Amino acid sequence: MRKWTRAVMAAAVLAAILSFNAARFDSRQIDVPRNDEAVPDAEAAVQRLAQAVRFQTLSHQDPAKFPRSEFEGFHAFLARSFPRMQSALRRERINGYSLIYQWSGTDASLKPILVMAHQDVVPVDPASADKWLQPPFGGVVAGGFIWGRGTLDDKGAVMALHEAVEALLAQGFRPKRTLYFAFGHDEEIGGRQGSAKVAEWLSAQGIRLESVLDEGQVVTEGIVPGFDKPVALIGIAEKGYLSLELVVEAEGGHSSMPPPHTAVGILGAAIARLEDSQFAATICDPVRSQFAFLGPEQGWLRRVLFSNLWLFAPLVKWQMAKAPSTNAMLRTTIAPTMLEGSVKENVLPMRARGVVNLRLLPGMSSDEAIRRVIAIVADARVRIAATGSSRSEPSPVSGTDSDAFRKLHRAVKATFQDAIVAPSLVLGATDTRHFIAISDNLFRFLPARLRSEDLKRYHGVNERIGIDNYREFVRFYMRYLREAAS
């Protein structure tokens, strides 16, 4: 009887603690007036984005394929289209094809901010050409959309920023804080000749930035579980990037007389072990921050869950691990991406090679990840080494209590008043990683409204942006620049 009584009392105390934590799980949303920025001549802005798409500013791993004339044509187009920006702001070309503009503020004692987007786009797979509803570089405006490669990633932002600056200049706006605008030319292949050089240029002048805003997360519609309304995610950190080459060498020979284990078999077994041995799941700081913003906006059960992660973290991780998109928020992921073996079907290869791509969770260094991969493979016959040119460590986590984050939060909420705003972890890589040394506040947000079916348009077929959404792009940047420059 006493044991039963103690159990009931313990359960009552636990229930009280859980309910108390849920009850004080206060909303983090900011109540702001609607963004009433007027986009002058919105139809002309749409047509300018369509024209921008027609410049095939492609990124190629092979420097010999760099389309210089396309970038030069695009730069000339920008100069013609935005005369106020060209005359009022200082412009520099960095490493030939990246652009940076300086809009001097009235208070030189304030640290400047940087807003970024990239000019380059990924090529179109020839095998998918017949699947495009409109020509990928046609810049067609039809059916309420602007179609073409770059409309989302990332010329939409390049052009919207130009439109916003041009409009603010026409209104006579003068920023209190100096504003920089950077447009890299090689983000899609790592940004080392573009944004990295921009960061070096700023650093050489002794400039430390109050904040950086680049592409990253978006306004999701019907994507975040538990929400009928849109959720605007702001990336406050991004995962690291690491590719590892696995190589097995053997004698080779004729396939009619194979040894017990061929180079391909040894390599395949190693890759299978990696797939079967996922890295441990962890709720890292950016994900905890996301729960802190989203939890108070949900029903009582989810409020209890997310306000008491000290107890329910295992349950939350178990649920998140069910889907690739949320599983990737929990752990360093390993994805086999490339395999090479014999040159002929009946020849045993003397060398088998595979590449696995890892996306590193904040808190895990690339060196630690390599050590863990070697331990999982546990086979001296498999040589493992880093490969590729895009290796990067996970970014630091930017805080959500700073003035810089609050200003961004206000601009997002004002523009997308129907959305819940929350910080997030970016699973891919952005150019913000090149600015870690000169700013503590690195944010990743693109004002695009996307549903789940739109996500595959990134680097895929039928990339497009809604005309109404593009107007939101311009209005968002106008409001953000007013907020951030104060």
Protein Blocks (a to p, Z undefined) as FASTA:
>chain_A
ZZmmmmmmmmmmmmmmmmmmmmmmccfbdcddddfbdcehkllmmmmmmmmmmpccdcdf
blklpcfklmmmmmmmmmmmmmmlmmmpccddeehlaccdddddfblkbccddddddfbd
cdddfklmmmpfbdfklopaeehiacdehjlmomlmmmmmmmmmmmmmmnopacfbdcdd
dddfklmnnopmmmmmmmmmmmmnopacfbdcdehddddehkaghiabdcddddfbdcdd
dddddddddebiafklccfbdfklmmmmmmmmmmmmccdddddfklmmmmmmmmmmmcfk
lmmmmmmmmlmmmmmmmmmmmpmklmmmmpccdddfbdcddfbfkbccfbdcdddddddd
ehiafklmmmmmmmmnopaklccddedjkbccddddddfkbfklmmmmmmmmmmmmmbcc
dddddfbdcfklmmmmmocbdcdddfbdcdfklmmmgopahiacdfklmmmmmmmmmmmm
mmmmZZ
